[in-house]
Amino acid sequence: MLEKLNLTQEWDKTFHKSDKVDHSKVTFHNRYGITLAADMYVPKNAGGKLSAIAVCGPFGAVKEQCSGLYAQTMAERGFLTIAFDPSFTGESGGEPRYMASPDINTEDFMAAVDFLSVNERVDADKIGIIGICGWGGMAINAAALDTRIKATVASTMYDMTRVNAKGYFDSADSEEARYEMKKTLNAQRIEDYKNGSYKLGGGVVDPLPKDAPFFVKDYYDYYKTDRGYHKRSLNSNGGWNVTGCMSFINQPILAYSNEIRSAVLIIHGEKAHSCYFGKDAYANMISGSKYADNKELMLIPDAVHTDLYDGGDKDYIPFDKIEEFFGKM
């Protein structure tokens, strides 16, 4: 039996409501029986069947933050869109809370495609997805599995399996480092089992240490300030469970990304700490591929990681390019 969700009806986004689109709350379920919550945005006075886009991310964010901004903006440009909370987070269902899974979170995108495919206002042959940050990697993984997805945008992407298994910039890429990490996580499993609850790992650090690296300051500036704070956002508050991302260590995604036949656009800030994820994902996607002609890497000069969350101070998100890209579905 599917969960019944209690959805907030008030406008509680980190961005202003557009008068160019109609907004509603919707739900759908994935093949694991988890009910997902989404905001749907439809262009006002739109007629006929529309191209559609499902949006998710960043990793540890909620649909009231930048995925909703992307969805609303693309609806202003003529697409029917949904921004959804992944399983175990936000307003979506799934117990225990604050868990992540390479499999289930890829499935979340595919379930969104299920939902859009049967919507009477959607052209089922023109469905795309946008993944932001950690969901950029999930979006590419979904595109490698789901032949119904006609176009994919990965914005300021992370490969969450890579960073969990190897650390930032692959600085912990050794058997010894992984062993110690797994040893710590398995000890935490025992504590959680005894306690009957899961210990949270903590969201973005607060207060911000003076010697914090730039990327931590970048996250703080978004998640912990009025710019992007949201009460349901994991990153803005208590974070994932300590063991929440454990399975990412030995379940790498993107293994078959060079077999993706549909169009993929990877967008990254040139000065983002995470830019290496986008560059490497693009290189791997076109390596030995028969389908490289519709793949593109777009680097945004001077932009850092969170500039592609909300545009930063210079409207860095290339919405014109994204509109053009999805217009070719």
GILINCOR-V476218 format. One record per backbone hydrogen bond with DSSP energy under -0.5 kcal/mol. NH is the residue of the N-H (numbers start at 1). CO is the residue of the C=O. If there is no record, write none. Layout:
# GILINCOR-V476218
nh/co
NH/CO
NH/CO
This chain:
# GILINCOR-V476218
nh/co
5/3
7/5
12/10
14/64
22/42
24/40
26/38
28/36
30/34
33/30
36/28
38/26
39/83
40/24
40/38
41/81
42/22
44/20
46/43
50/121
52/126
53/80
54/128
55/82
56/130
58/132
60/58
61/58
65/62
67/57
68/65
69/65
70/66
71/67
72/68
73/69
74/70
75/71
76/72
77/73
78/75
79/74
80/51
81/41
81/79
82/53
83/39
84/55
85/37
88/93
89/86
90/232
92/89
93/35
98/88
100/244
105/101
106/102
107/103
108/104
109/105
110/106
111/107
112/108
113/109
114/110
115/111
116/112
117/113
118/114
118/115
119/116
122/119
123/50
124/122
126/123
127/148
128/52
129/151
130/54
131/153
132/56
133/155
135/132
136/133
137/133
137/158
138/134
139/135
140/136
141/137
142/138
143/139
144/140
145/141
145/142
146/142
147/145
149/146
150/127
150/148
151/127
152/263
153/129
154/265
155/131
155/153
156/267
158/133
160/158
163/159
164/160
165/161
166/162
167/163
170/167
171/168
172/166
173/170
174/172
178/174
179/175
180/176
181/177
182/178
183/179
184/180
185/181
186/182
187/183
188/184
189/185
190/186
191/187
192/188
193/189
194/190
195/191
196/192
197/192
201/240
202/238
203/237
204/235
212/209
216/213
217/213
218/214
219/215
220/216
221/217
222/218
222/219
223/219
224/220
225/222
228/222
228/225
229/225
233/230
234/60
235/60
237/233
237/234
239/234
241/98
242/199
244/241
246/243
248/245
249/246
250/247
251/248
257/254
259/256
260/257
263/150
264/294
265/152
266/296
267/154
267/265
268/298
270/300
271/303
272/269
272/303
275/272
277/274
278/274
279/275
280/276
281/277
282/278
283/279
284/280
285/281
286/282
287/283
289/286
294/291
295/292
296/264
298/266
299/297
300/268
301/299
303/300
307/304
308/304
308/305
309/306
310/306
311/307
314/311
316/311
319/317
322/318
323/319
324/320
325/321
326/322
327/323
328/325
329/326
